[in-house]
Amino acid sequence: MRQERSNTSLVQSGHAVRFDWGIDGLRRLGQECAVLVVVDVLSFATAVDMATGAGAHVLPLPQEDDRARQAAEAAGAVLAGPRGESDHSLSPSTLSDVAEGTLIGLPSPNGARLCSVAAELGAIVFAGCLRNASTVAGAAGAAARNGPVGVVAAGERRGEHTLRFAVEDVLGAGAVISALPPEVGSRSVEAETAARSYRNVSDLRGELRDCESGRELVEWGYGQDVELACLADVSAAAPRLRAGVFSRR
């Protein structure tokens, strides 16, 4: 009888830098990685970077319903609304001018959910994107204290249980992995493949605008969000989740 694989991260054991996808991948990596970097380039992690870069704080909210409103009210947060219907939303361009010290409740059933689950696993959690890849990599490497670092590409959700490949997230994850200090240690094949994908891109802006997620945002009138997301290493923010809230450091 064929032996079934166990649902663990042991397939990448022995490597200090690991890579996986979505909620299941995050849970696998979280079994051994004390530091997890969640990458959701279009648009949660980029929105978090914009807000924290402006000196604001972000309360990630996994729901987009009354539970999000209630959680924001309980925390004294300004609740971000739907794109195009609110001064602040998941659209990164709406978060560049948030007043310093403001607490923004940011609903996102994908990126925010991953961050919440990562925190429940007891991990140190960073939100990574192309804009802050090097800064987050340095902070994650330092926080790991010689332990393994897990980088998780959020992917794009289709319905409740379906996840599709997202080019922007593998490139964002590859940027973070590429920037991790050498002393962190060896990369798994999966992590090295993501890093190589990023290093081999000659037109990052073109890739993001022409991938499925980028095309959707441009079609919906949010091309500026793609432009902000494709700027690599322009941010000095390393958003880290502490007590359920992302702050610059």
Secondary structure, DSSP 8 states (H G I E B T S, - for coil): ------SSSGGGTT-SEEEEEHHHHHHHHHTT-SEEEEE-TTTHHHHHHHHHHTT-EEEEES-SSHHHHHHHHHHT-EE-B-TTSSSSBSSGGGGTT--TT-EEEEE-TTHHHHHHHHHHTT-EEEEE-STTHHHHHHHHHHHHTTS-EEEEE--EEETTTEEE--HHHHHHHHHHHHHS-GGG--B-HHHHHHHHHHHT-S-HHHHHHHSHHHHHHHHTT-HHHHHHHT-TT------EEETTEEE--
